């Protein structure tokens, strides 16, 4: 059965995100997605919140037919790096190579986010050349200019890297605009991670102008205070 996943999205636990984890899940379900990776900026609070609320499981299995992959988008010294499949401690500002080693040692994947996008902290090519990555985001629906996606795809082809497409949604309406389609019966976190590195079908679509404008304004003005999560026990 084809499984549709968005591998890059943000909740209100990101400073520029506006949607609750519940709203993200509801939106994803309404659009026919089977799951997503929650990749807030420099925090795994949303994932911990979802585990405590019974919306995600630490054993990597779905809840009521929906699978949340733990993750984080780390602002490394060289740019933004998606870390998918595990949680990480605070590593903001650390070298990208060190962050990649940490996520891989924990069983997850290191995936540069919107590389080449000079306006959104994309990792530059010289740093990419030295980075041990598991895949690369070649289509970001919120990219500053489509040429940055084209450069990322060309780079992935030169290195023979697995490629992903994702929405980079910062509010629930944008979730799933771009996504991955996996042909697998292994509906677990481990199963999806294996499919990512094998390579899979991508649905590529840019955000609509209203969605992109909303994301930009959220980023510029940060009208909402970033939330933090404290476990009950």
N, CA and C of each residue as an Amber inpcrd file, in Angstrom:
protein
   699
   0.8390000  -1.1910000   0.0000000   0.0000000   0.0000000   0.0000000
   0.8790000   1.2480000   0.0000000   0.6260000   2.2180000  -0.8760000
   1.4060000   3.4580000  -0.8500000   1.1670000   4.2240000   0.4460000
   2.2490000   4.6790000   1.0460000   2.1740000   5.4540000   2.2800000
   2.6770000   6.8700000   1.9960000   1.8450000   7.8580000   2.2880000
   2.1730000   9.2540000   1.9990000   2.6750000   9.9360000   3.2750000
   3.8740000  10.5300000   3.1960000   4.5100000  11.1610000   4.3540000
   5.0890000  12.5190000   3.9940000   4.9100000  13.4680000   4.9010000
   5.6080000  14.7520000   4.8350000   6.7660000  14.6630000   5.8110000
   7.9790000  14.8490000   5.3270000   9.1700000  14.6360000   6.1510000
   9.7590000  15.9220000   6.7230000   9.0290000  17.0400000   6.6150000
   9.5720000  18.3080000   7.1100000   8.4120000  19.2240000   7.4600000
   8.0750000  19.3050000   8.7400000   6.9950000  20.1990000   9.1560000
   7.2390000  20.6850000  10.5810000   6.5820000  21.7960000  10.9060000
   6.8140000  22.4890000  12.1670000   5.5120000  22.7450000  12.9100000
   5.5860000  22.6500000  14.2200000   4.4480000  22.9630000  15.0860000
   4.7030000  24.2950000  15.7820000   3.8290000  24.6340000  16.7230000
   4.0450000  25.8810000  17.4600000   5.1600000  25.7690000  18.4950000
   5.8310000  24.6050000  18.5560000   7.0330000  24.5120000  19.3700000
   8.2560000  25.0630000  18.6370000   8.1100000  25.3700000  17.3360000
   9.0940000  26.1670000  16.6180000   8.7350000  27.6400000  16.8210000
   9.7320000  28.5100000  16.8630000   9.4580000  29.9180000  17.0770000
   8.6130000  30.5460000  15.9890000   8.6630000  29.9810000  14.7860000
   7.9060000  30.5270000  13.6610000   6.7520000  29.6270000  13.2340000
   6.4130000  28.6300000  14.0300000   5.2800000  27.7590000  13.7450000
   4.0410000  28.2230000  14.4950000   2.8630000  27.8900000  13.9620000
   1.6320000  28.4020000  14.5730000   0.6320000  27.3070000  14.9540000
   0.8750000  26.0680000  14.5490000  -0.1400000  25.0270000  14.7090000
   0.1870000  24.0600000  15.8380000  -0.8460000  23.6190000  16.5280000
  -0.6690000  22.6080000  17.5630000  -0.3680000  21.2530000  16.9170000
   0.2580000  20.3430000  17.6440000   0.4480000  18.9950000  17.1120000
  -0.8650000  18.3370000  16.7090000  -1.9190000  18.5540000  17.4870000
  -3.2270000  17.9700000  17.1540000  -3.7440000  18.5000000  15.8210000
  -3.5570000  19.8170000  15.5860000  -4.0090000  20.4070000  14.3270000
  -3.2230000  19.8540000  13.1430000  -1.9220000  19.6360000  13.3280000
  -1.1100000  19.0610000  12.2620000  -1.5880000  17.6490000  11.9090000
  -1.8430000  16.8450000  12.9230000  -2.2980000  15.4740000  12.6680000
  -3.6570000  15.4790000  11.9770000  -4.5720000  16.3160000  12.4440000
  -5.9010000  16.3800000  11.8320000  -5.8050000  16.8060000  10.3770000
  -4.9760000  17.8030000  10.0850000  -4.8120000  18.2690000   8.7070000
  -4.1950000  17.1870000   7.8320000  -3.1670000  16.5140000   8.3600000
  -2.5160000  15.4510000   7.5960000  -3.5000000  14.3290000   7.2710000
  -4.2860000  13.9120000   8.2420000  -5.2790000  12.8630000   8.0060000
  -6.2880000  13.3010000   6.9440000  -6.7270000  14.5550000   7.0070000
  -7.7350000  15.0320000   6.0590000  -7.2090000  15.0560000   4.6320000
  -5.8850000  15.1340000   4.4850000  -5.2720000  15.1860000   3.1580000
  -4.7920000  13.8200000   2.6790000  -5.0890000  12.7830000   3.4390000
  -4.7220000  11.4390000   3.0310000  -3.3090000  11.0260000   3.3680000
  -2.6210000  11.8040000   4.2150000  -1.2910000  11.4020000   4.6430000
  -1.3960000  10.3020000   5.6930000  -0.3720000   9.4650000   5.7270000
  -0.3050000   8.3840000   6.7090000   0.6320000   8.7270000   7.8680000
   1.3330000   9.8500000   7.7490000   2.2210000  10.2630000   8.8140000
   3.0760000  11.4360000   8.3980000   3.8800000  11.9140000   9.3480000
   4.8470000  12.9710000   9.0480000   5.9970000  12.8900000  10.0340000
   7.0980000  13.5500000   9.6730000   8.2110000  13.7470000  10.5980000
   8.0440000  15.1260000  11.2040000   8.0470000  15.2070000  12.5170000
   7.9230000  16.4920000  13.1880000   9.3380000  17.0380000  13.3910000
   9.6490000  18.1440000  12.7190000  11.0260000  18.6300000  12.6590000
  11.0950000  20.0960000  13.0870000  10.6960000  20.3590000  14.3050000
  10.7520000  21.7330000  14.7940000  12.2010000  22.2050000  14.8900000
  12.3560000  23.5260000  14.9230000  13.6900000  24.1120000  14.9870000
  14.3050000  23.9130000  16.3680000  15.3570000  23.0860000  16.4120000
  16.2000000  22.9400000  17.6030000  15.4630000  22.4720000  18.8510000
  14.3680000  21.7430000  18.6680000  13.6540000  21.1900000  19.8120000
  12.8520000  19.9630000  19.3940000  12.7530000  19.0090000  20.2960000
  11.9180000  17.8230000  20.0970000  10.6850000  17.8650000  20.9990000
  10.3440000  19.0430000  21.4970000   9.2360000  19.1700000  22.4400000
   7.9180000  18.6550000  21.8640000   7.6430000  18.9250000  20.5870000
   6.3630000  18.4880000  20.0110000   6.2510000  16.9690000  20.0400000
   7.3480000  16.2850000  19.7150000   7.3010000  14.8250000  19.7340000
   7.0660000  14.3080000  21.1500000   7.7670000  14.8700000  22.1300000
   7.5760000  14.4390000  23.5190000   6.1340000  14.7140000  23.9710000
   5.6020000  15.8330000  23.5510000   4.2020000  16.1600000  23.8640000
   3.2710000  15.1080000  23.2690000   3.5020000  14.7490000  22.0030000
   2.6210000  13.7770000  21.3450000   2.7160000  12.4020000  21.9890000
   3.9080000  12.0180000  22.4210000   4.0580000  10.7410000  23.1290000
   3.2640000  10.7680000  24.4290000   3.3900000  11.8490000  25.1920000
   2.6790000  11.9310000  26.4660000   1.1660000  11.9360000  26.2690000
   0.6970000  12.5120000  25.1690000  -0.7400000  12.5890000  24.9090000
  -1.2760000  11.3650000  24.1610000  -0.4130000  10.3850000  23.8980000
  -0.8440000   9.1700000  23.2190000  -1.0310000   9.3290000  21.7270000
  -0.4120000  10.3540000  21.1350000  -0.5200000  10.6070000  19.6990000
   0.6460000   9.9980000  18.9270000   1.6710000   9.5680000  19.6370000
   2.8440000   8.9240000  19.0410000   3.3690000   7.9080000  20.0300000
   4.1360000   6.9430000  19.5100000   4.6750000   5.8810000  20.3560000
   6.1820000   5.8060000  20.2030000   6.8730000   5.5930000  21.3110000
   8.3220000   5.5010000  21.2570000   8.8100000   4.1850000  20.6610000
   7.9060000   3.2060000  20.5070000   8.3220000   1.9400000  19.8760000
   8.2800000   2.0300000  18.3500000   7.9320000   3.2020000  17.8120000
   7.9830000   3.3910000  16.3680000   6.8210000   2.8250000  15.5990000
   5.7090000   2.5500000  16.2510000   4.5200000   2.0380000  15.5700000
   3.4490000   3.1280000  15.5060000   2.4950000   2.9900000  14.5790000
   1.4720000   4.0320000  14.4140000   0.4370000   4.0290000  15.5380000
  -0.2440000   5.1490000  15.6670000  -1.3750000   5.3040000  16.5850000
  -2.6220000   5.5270000  15.7370000  -3.5710000   4.6000000  15.8150000
  -4.8150000   4.7080000  15.0400000  -4.5440000   4.9530000  13.5630000
  -3.5700000   4.2130000  13.0250000  -3.2930000   4.2910000  11.5970000
  -2.4970000   5.4990000  11.1620000  -1.8890000   6.2140000  12.0990000
  -1.0910000   7.3990000  11.7650000   0.2480000   7.3120000  12.4820000
   1.3320000   7.5980000  11.7380000   2.6850000   7.4140000  12.2630000
   3.4300000   8.7420000  12.3290000   3.8680000   9.0990000  13.5260000
   4.6950000  10.2900000  13.7130000   6.1440000   9.8660000  13.8530000
   6.9990000  10.4020000  12.9800000   8.4340000  10.1530000  13.0590000
   9.0710000  11.2390000  13.9200000   9.8470000  10.8650000  14.9410000
  10.5500000  11.8890000  15.7100000  11.5940000  12.5690000  14.8400000
  11.8650000  13.8180000  15.1480000  12.8760000  14.5340000  14.3810000
  13.1080000  15.9260000  14.9130000  14.0350000  16.6260000  14.2630000
  14.3670000  17.9950000  14.6360000  15.1280000  18.6130000  13.4650000
  14.9400000  19.9090000  13.2460000  15.7350000  20.6440000  12.2710000
  16.7590000  21.4580000  13.0520000  18.0060000  21.0130000  12.9840000
  19.0610000  21.6370000  13.7840000  19.7110000  22.7780000  13.0030000
  19.8370000  23.9170000  13.6460000  20.5650000  25.0510000  13.0680000
  22.0470000  24.8350000  13.3700000  22.7240000  24.1010000  12.4930000
  24.1420000  23.8030000  12.7010000  24.9880000  25.0220000  12.3440000
  26.2650000  24.9200000  12.5810000  27.1800000  26.0160000  12.2650000
  27.2010000  26.3170000  10.7770000  26.8900000  25.3050000   9.9440000
  26.9190000  25.4990000   8.4890000  25.5410000  25.7060000   7.8750000
  24.4740000  25.4550000   8.6180000  23.1340000  25.6040000   8.0660000
  22.1870000  24.5600000   8.6330000  20.9880000  24.4970000   8.0780000
  19.9300000  23.6580000   8.6390000  20.0620000  22.1990000   8.2040000
  19.9470000  21.3080000   9.1870000  20.0630000  19.8710000   8.9470000
  18.8690000  19.1670000   9.5700000  18.0960000  18.4640000   8.7390000
  17.0010000  17.6340000   9.2440000  17.5820000  16.3650000   9.8570000
  17.1350000  16.0510000  11.0580000  17.5330000  14.8210000  11.7490000
  16.2530000  14.0430000  12.0070000  16.0690000  12.9390000  11.3060000
  14.7950000  12.2310000  11.3060000  14.9700000  10.8130000  11.8320000
  14.0200000  10.3990000  12.6750000  13.9900000   9.0280000  13.1580000
  14.3670000   8.8630000  14.6040000  14.7740000   9.9470000  15.2490000
  15.1610000   9.8950000  16.6480000  15.0670000  11.2930000  17.2340000
  15.1540000  11.3940000  18.5350000  15.2620000  12.6940000  19.1880000
  16.7310000  12.9650000  19.4880000  17.0530000  14.2430000  19.6590000
  18.4180000  14.6530000  19.9700000  18.4000000  15.6870000  21.0910000
  19.4850000  15.7750000  21.8400000  19.6070000  16.8860000  22.7860000
  19.8440000  18.1860000  22.0200000  19.8830000  19.3050000  22.7120000
  20.1180000  20.5940000  22.0820000  21.5030000  20.6110000  21.4190000
  21.5440000  20.8330000  20.0930000  22.8110000  20.8540000  19.3660000
  22.9270000  22.0820000  18.4700000  22.1260000  23.0850000  18.7310000
  22.1710000  24.3080000  17.9260000  23.5760000  24.9010000  17.9400000
  24.0690000  25.2510000  16.7330000  25.3790000  25.8670000  16.6090000
  26.5380000  24.9070000  16.5080000  26.2780000  23.6070000  16.6940000
  27.3360000  22.6100000  16.5560000  27.6570000  22.3910000  15.0700000
  28.8660000  21.9200000  14.7490000  29.1950000  21.6310000  13.3540000
  28.2320000  20.6070000  12.7480000  27.9050000  20.7800000  11.4860000
  26.9670000  19.8700000  10.8330000  27.4580000  18.4320000  10.8960000
  28.7620000  18.2350000  10.7390000  29.3120000  16.8740000  10.7770000
  29.0680000  16.2200000  12.1280000  29.1910000  16.9880000  13.2090000
  28.9740000  16.4410000  14.5480000  27.5060000  16.0960000  14.7590000
  26.6140000  16.9420000  14.2640000  25.1800000  16.6650000  14.3920000
  24.8060000  15.4310000  13.5770000  25.3500000  15.3210000  12.3700000
  25.0750000  14.1520000  11.5290000  25.5390000  12.8720000  12.2220000
  26.7160000  12.9010000  12.8050000  27.2150000  11.7150000  13.5090000
  26.3050000  11.3540000  14.6760000  25.8120000  12.3520000  15.3730000
  24.9620000  12.0960000  16.5360000  23.6490000  11.4400000  16.1320000
  23.0060000  11.9460000  15.1020000  21.7180000  11.3680000  14.6940000
  21.9210000   9.9810000  14.1120000  22.9760000   9.7800000  13.3520000
  23.2440000   8.4630000  12.7780000  23.5980000   7.4480000  13.8550000
  24.3340000   7.8570000  14.8720000  24.6630000   6.9500000  15.9760000
  23.4160000   6.5300000  16.7390000  22.3910000   7.3960000  16.7310000
  21.1340000   7.0930000  17.4200000  20.1530000   6.3400000  16.5260000
  20.5700000   6.0230000  15.3030000  19.7250000   5.2470000  14.4040000
  18.8720000   6.0610000  13.4550000  19.0910000   7.3790000  13.4150000
  18.3090000   8.2360000  12.5360000  19.0680000   8.6330000  11.2890000
  18.4770000   9.5520000  10.5340000  19.0340000   9.9910000   9.2620000
  19.3720000  11.4750000   9.3040000  20.4760000  11.8320000   8.6530000
  20.8950000  13.2240000   8.5060000  20.5890000  13.6740000   7.0800000
  19.7630000  14.7140000   6.9460000  19.2760000  15.1630000   5.6420000
  19.3510000  16.6870000   5.5700000  20.2630000  17.2600000   4.7830000
  20.3080000  18.7110000   4.6470000  18.9730000  19.2620000   4.1400000
  18.5040000  20.3200000   4.8080000  17.2360000  20.9540000   4.4350000
  17.4940000  22.1490000   3.5190000  16.6920000  22.2660000   2.4810000
  16.7790000  23.3620000   1.4990000  18.2180000  23.8490000   1.2790000
  19.1280000  22.9310000   0.9030000  20.4960000  23.3840000   0.6360000
  20.5040000  24.3730000  -0.5300000  21.4720000  25.2020000  -0.5530000
  21.6480000  26.2590000  -1.5670000  20.7510000  27.4690000  -1.3280000
  19.7290000  27.3600000  -0.4750000  18.8560000  28.5070000  -0.2430000
  19.5820000  29.4910000   0.6740000  20.1880000  30.4940000   0.0870000
  21.0230000  31.4290000   0.8360000  20.2160000  32.3130000   1.7810000
  18.8870000  32.3740000   1.5560000  18.0470000  33.2060000   2.4070000
  17.5000000  32.4450000   3.6190000  17.6830000  31.1150000   3.6500000
  17.0830000  30.3150000   4.7070000  18.0740000  29.3220000   5.2980000
  19.3250000  29.7480000   5.3940000  20.3650000  28.9640000   6.0760000
  20.5570000  27.5810000   5.4630000  20.5010000  27.5150000   4.1320000
  20.8180000  26.2580000   3.4710000  22.3090000  25.9720000   3.5560000
  22.6810000  24.7180000   3.7100000  24.0920000  24.3490000   3.7800000
  24.7200000  24.5110000   2.3980000  25.8610000  25.1970000   2.3380000
  26.5290000  25.4650000   1.0660000  27.2610000  24.2290000   0.5470000
  27.6090000  24.2820000  -0.7370000  28.1430000  23.0910000  -1.4030000
  29.4600000  22.6210000  -0.8130000  30.3350000  23.5390000  -0.4210000
  31.6090000  23.0920000   0.1290000  31.4150000  22.3120000   1.4210000
  30.4200000  22.7240000   2.2340000  30.1170000  21.9840000   3.4580000
  29.4090000  20.6750000   3.1440000  28.5390000  20.6700000   2.1240000
  27.8770000  19.4310000   1.7130000  28.8930000  18.3820000   1.2880000
  29.9340000  18.8250000   0.5810000  30.9380000  17.8900000   0.0760000
  31.6140000  17.1190000   1.2140000  31.7350000  17.7570000   2.3680000
  32.4290000  17.1300000   3.4920000  31.4750000  16.4260000   4.4580000
  30.1710000  16.4520000   4.1590000  29.1790000  15.9480000   5.0990000
  28.7470000  14.5260000   4.7450000  28.7530000  13.6520000   5.7430000
  28.2310000  12.3080000   5.5570000  26.7290000  12.3470000   5.8100000
  25.9440000  12.3830000   4.7240000  24.4900000  12.4980000   4.8240000
  23.8230000  11.2240000   4.3270000  22.5690000  11.0320000   4.7160000
  21.8260000   9.8330000   4.3210000  20.9000000  10.0890000   3.1490000
  20.5100000  11.3320000   2.9430000  19.6550000  11.7650000   1.8370000
  19.7640000  13.2770000   1.7920000  19.0720000  13.8900000   0.8360000
  19.1110000  15.3440000   0.7210000  17.7510000  15.8400000   0.2480000
  17.3170000  16.9720000   0.7960000  16.0350000  17.5580000   0.3990000
  16.2420000  18.3050000  -0.9160000  15.6630000  17.7730000  -1.9800000
  15.8420000  18.3740000  -3.3040000  14.6310000  19.1890000  -3.7370000
  13.5230000  19.0510000  -3.0200000  12.3460000  19.8770000  -3.3150000
  11.7250000  20.3100000  -2.0040000  11.8890000  21.5920000  -1.7090000
  11.2930000  22.2100000  -0.5360000  10.1720000  23.1120000  -1.0340000
   8.9450000  22.8620000  -0.5810000   7.7880000  23.5800000  -1.1100000
   7.8150000  25.0590000  -0.7800000   8.6030000  25.4510000   0.2280000
   8.6630000  26.8530000   0.6550000   9.9550000  27.5250000   0.2120000
  10.6270000  26.9800000  -0.7810000  11.9390000  27.4740000  -1.1960000
  11.8660000  28.9480000  -1.6030000  12.9590000  29.6880000  -1.3540000
  12.9840000  31.1130000  -1.7050000  12.9330000  31.3250000  -3.2050000
  13.6170000  30.4610000  -3.9490000  13.5970000  30.5290000  -5.4160000
  13.7490000  29.1220000  -5.9460000  12.9630000  28.7850000  -6.9500000
  12.9520000  27.3910000  -7.4350000  14.3220000  26.9300000  -7.9210000
  15.2030000  27.8420000  -8.2900000  16.5310000  27.4310000  -8.7530000
  17.3200000  26.7290000  -7.6510000  17.0310000  27.0680000  -6.3800000
  17.7270000  26.3980000  -5.2820000  17.3530000  24.9140000  -5.2190000
  16.0910000  24.6010000  -5.4860000  15.6850000  23.1950000  -5.5740000
  16.3940000  22.4990000  -6.7260000  16.4970000  23.1820000  -7.8460000
  17.1460000  22.5930000  -9.0240000  18.6220000  22.3050000  -8.7520000
  19.2770000  23.2030000  -8.0490000  20.6850000  22.9820000  -7.7030000
  20.8380000  21.8020000  -6.7460000  19.9130000  21.7000000  -5.8020000
  19.9730000  20.5800000  -4.8570000  19.7780000  19.2460000  -5.5790000
  18.8470000  19.2110000  -6.5310000  18.6130000  17.9770000  -7.2860000
  19.8480000  17.6080000  -8.1130000  20.4510000  18.5890000  -8.7510000
  21.6420000  18.3260000  -9.5580000  22.7810000  17.8020000  -8.6760000
  22.9070000  18.3610000  -7.4910000  23.9500000  17.8990000  -6.5740000
  23.6930000  16.4550000  -6.1530000  22.4470000  16.1460000  -5.8080000
  22.1010000  14.7810000  -5.4090000  22.3860000  13.7910000  -6.5230000
  22.0850000  14.1830000  -7.7510000  22.3400000  13.2960000  -8.8900000
  23.8330000  13.0590000  -9.0760000  24.6440000  14.1030000  -8.8840000
  26.0930000  13.9500000  -9.0290000  26.6580000  12.9900000  -7.9950000
  26.1100000  13.0360000  -6.7800000  26.6280000  12.1800000  -5.7100000
  25.8710000  10.8700000  -5.5480000  24.8000000  10.7060000  -6.3040000
  24.0120000   9.4830000  -6.1940000  23.3110000   9.3590000  -4.8580000
  22.7910000  10.4730000  -4.3350000  22.1500000  10.4870000  -3.0190000
  20.6440000  10.2720000  -3.1160000  20.0500000   9.6030000  -2.1390000
  18.5820000   9.5520000  -2.0760000  18.0190000  10.9630000  -1.9230000
  16.8550000  11.2030000  -2.5320000  16.2650000  12.5310000  -2.5530000
  14.9020000  12.5270000  -1.8640000  14.6040000  13.6410000  -1.1820000
  13.2740000  13.7840000  -0.5880000  12.6460000  15.1030000  -1.0290000
  11.3210000  15.1310000  -1.0080000  10.5300000  16.3440000  -1.1860000
   9.6780000  16.5040000   0.0630000   9.4830000  17.7590000   0.4880000
   8.7180000  18.0000000   1.7140000   8.1210000  19.4020000   1.6820000
   7.1510000  19.6310000   2.5530000   6.4290000  20.8990000   2.5430000
   7.1530000  22.0120000   3.2790000   7.9000000  21.6650000   4.3410000
   8.4330000  22.6700000   5.2590000   7.2840000  23.5220000   5.8040000
   6.1640000  22.8590000   6.1030000   4.9690000  23.5660000   6.5880000
   5.2100000  24.1390000   7.9760000   4.7740000  25.3770000   8.1600000
   4.8080000  26.0160000   9.4740000   3.3970000  26.2890000  10.0020000
   2.3930000  25.8770000   9.2490000   1.0020000  25.8900000   9.7180000
   0.2810000  24.7470000   9.0220000  -0.8000000  24.3010000   9.6190000
  -1.4110000  23.0360000   9.1920000  -1.9200000  23.0500000   7.7630000
  -2.3230000  24.2320000   7.2470000  -2.8720000  24.2920000   5.8950000
  -1.8490000  23.9070000   4.8350000  -0.5700000  24.1260000   5.1230000
   0.4840000  23.8430000   4.1450000   0.9940000  22.4050000   4.2070000
   0.6230000  21.6830000   5.2260000   1.1340000  20.3250000   5.4210000
   0.7990000  19.4320000   4.2290000   1.7850000  18.6700000   3.7680000
   1.5540000  17.7180000   2.6920000   1.5740000  18.3080000   1.3050000
   1.8480000  19.6050000   1.1720000   1.9040000  20.2130000  -0.1650000
   2.8870000  19.4460000  -1.0380000   4.0620000  19.1930000  -0.5080000
   5.0120000  18.2540000  -1.1000000   5.2000000  17.1160000  -0.1180000
   5.4510000  15.9190000  -0.6320000   5.5170000  14.7640000   0.2630000
   6.1990000  13.5920000  -0.4460000   6.4440000  12.5590000   0.3340000
   7.0140000  11.3280000  -0.1910000   5.9440000  10.2420000  -0.2560000
   6.1200000   9.3130000  -1.2000000   5.1920000   8.1930000  -1.3570000
   6.0140000   6.9070000  -1.3150000   5.8040000   6.1370000  -0.2600000
   6.5850000   4.9210000  -0.0360000   5.7460000   3.6830000  -0.3460000
   6.3240000   2.7730000  -1.0870000   5.6720000   1.4960000  -1.3950000
   6.2260000   0.4410000  -0.4480000   5.5900000   0.2900000   0.6980000
   6.0870000  -0.6580000   1.6900000   4.9410000  -1.1050000   2.5830000
   5.0900000  -2.3100000   3.1240000   4.1420000  -2.8110000   4.1150000
   4.6760000  -2.6320000   5.5370000   5.8970000  -2.1120000   5.6580000
   6.5080000  -1.9240000   6.9690000   6.1570000  -0.5240000   7.4720000
   5.0090000  -0.4260000   8.1070000   4.4610000   0.8520000   8.5550000
   4.9650000   1.1640000   9.9660000   6.2870000   1.3820000  10.0630000
   6.9410000   1.7120000  11.3230000   7.9920000   2.7820000  11.0350000
   8.5070000   3.3870000  12.0870000   9.5660000   4.3740000  11.8980000
  10.7520000   3.7410000  11.1990000  11.1720000   2.5560000  11.6500000
  12.3070000   1.8760000  11.0180000  12.0340000   1.5950000   9.5460000
  10.8070000   1.1670000   9.2590000  10.4480000   0.8610000   7.8810000
  10.5020000   2.0760000   6.9840000  10.0220000   3.2160000   7.4680000
  10.0440000   4.4400000   6.6620000  11.4710000   4.9270000   6.4620000
  12.2950000   4.8430000   7.4950000  13.6920000   5.2480000   7.3440000
  14.3980000   4.4140000   6.2810000  14.1060000   3.1200000   6.2510000
  14.7160000   2.2660000   5.2250000  14.2690000   2.6900000   3.8380000
  13.0010000   3.0650000   3.6980000  12.4960000   3.4820000   2.3880000
  13.1190000   4.8050000   1.9420000  13.3770000   5.7000000   2.8770000
  13.9920000   6.9840000   2.5200000  15.3530000   6.7580000   1.8710000
  16.1780000   5.9140000   2.4810000  17.5330000   5.7220000   1.9490000
  17.5330000   4.8580000   0.6900000  16.4750000   4.0780000   0.4740000
  16.3590000   3.3270000  -0.7760000  16.0060000   4.2350000  -1.9400000
  15.3280000   5.3470000  -1.6360000  14.8190000   6.2290000  -2.6830000
  13.3630000   5.9060000  -2.9350000  12.5460000   6.9390000  -3.1060000
  11.1110000   6.7390000  -3.2510000  10.5240000   7.8310000  -4.1320000
   9.2630000   7.6660000  -4.4620000   8.5580000   8.6280000  -5.3160000
   8.3000000   9.9120000  -4.5460000   8.4510000  11.0360000  -5.2390000
   8.2410000  12.3460000  -4.6360000   7.0480000  13.0460000  -5.2990000
   6.1960000  13.6390000  -4.4830000   5.1680000  14.5460000  -4.9950000
   5.6740000  15.9570000  -4.7590000   5.9240000  16.6960000  -5.8220000
   6.5720000  18.0020000  -5.7270000   5.5980000  19.1120000  -6.1230000
   5.3380000  20.0140000  -5.1870000   4.4370000  21.1330000  -5.4330000
   4.8310000  22.2820000  -4.5250000   4.9700000  23.4740000  -5.0810000
   5.3230000  24.6370000  -4.2830000   4.1260000  25.1160000  -3.4710000
   4.4000000  25.7650000  -2.3500000   3.3340000  26.3610000  -1.5720000
   2.5940000  27.4050000  -2.4020000   1.3100000  27.5510000  -2.1340000
   0.5390000  28.6180000  -2.7650000   1.0650000  29.9640000  -2.2660000
   0.7550000  31.0310000  -3.0000000   1.2170000  32.3450000  -2.5710000
   0.7050000  32.7030000  -1.1760000  -0.5870000  32.4830000  -0.8520000
  -1.0470000  32.8040000   0.5110000  -0.3160000  32.0100000   1.5880000
  -0.0510000  30.7040000   1.3290000   0.6500000  29.8930000   2.3240000
   2.0920000  30.3710000   2.5060000   2.7420000  30.7190000   1.3910000
   4.1270000  31.1870000   1.4790000   4.1880000  32.5400000   2.1760000
   3.2370000  33.4210000   1.8830000   3.1950000  34.7230000   2.5420000
   2.9750000  34.5640000   4.0370000   2.0790000  33.6660000   4.3990000
   1.8060000  33.4430000   5.8230000   3.0510000  32.9420000   6.5330000
   3.7740000  32.0140000   5.9090000   5.0070000  31.5010000   6.5040000
   6.0210000  32.6200000   6.6760000   6.1700000  33.4590000   5.6570000
   7.1410000  34.5510000   5.7140000   6.8010000  35.5360000   6.8290000
   5.5240000  35.8970000   6.9310000   5.1160000  36.8390000   7.9720000
   5.3060000  36.2520000   9.3630000   4.9920000  34.9590000   9.5050000
   5.2140000  34.3000000  10.8020000   6.6880000  34.3570000  11.1910000
   7.5540000  34.1720000  10.2020000   8.9890000  34.1640000  10.4530000
   9.4950000  35.5650000  10.7880000   8.9860000  36.5580000  10.0830000
   9.4560000  37.9260000  10.2960000   9.0090000  38.4980000  11.6390000
   7.7350000  38.3020000  11.9550000   7.1740000  39.0050000  13.0970000
   7.1240000  38.1830000  14.3840000   7.1260000  36.8480000  14.2690000
   7.1200000  35.9850000  15.4420000   6.1010000  36.4790000  16.4760000
   4.8430000  36.6190000  16.0300000   3.8190000  37.2090000  16.8850000
   3.4710000  36.3210000  18.0700000   3.6700000  35.0200000  17.9200000
   3.3760000  34.1040000  19.0090000   4.6630000  33.7180000  19.7300000
   4.5940000  33.6640000  21.0320000   5.7430000  33.2240000  21.8120000
   5.9500000  31.7290000  21.6220000   7.2160000  31.3250000  21.3770000
   7.4870000  29.9020000  21.1730000   7.1420000  29.1260000  22.4370000
   6.4290000  28.0200000  22.2500000   6.0160000  27.2030000  23.3860000
   7.1070000  26.2060000  23.7590000   7.0960000  25.8120000  25.0020000
   7.9620000  24.7460000  25.4790000   7.1100000  23.7110000  26.1750000
   7.6340000  22.4990000  26.2550000   6.8790000  21.4000000  26.8430000
   7.6230000  20.8520000  28.0480000   6.9100000  20.7070000  29.1370000
   7.4550000  20.0920000  30.3470000   6.6820000  18.8130000  30.6460000
   7.3300000  17.6590000  30.6030000   6.6100000  16.3980000  30.8860000
   5.9790000  16.4080000  32.2680000   4.8990000  15.6680000  32.3950000
   4.2100000  15.5950000  33.6860000   5.0040000  14.8390000  34.7290000
   5.8370000  13.8990000  34.2600000   6.6020000  13.1200000  35.2400000
   8.0800000  13.0910000  34.8570000
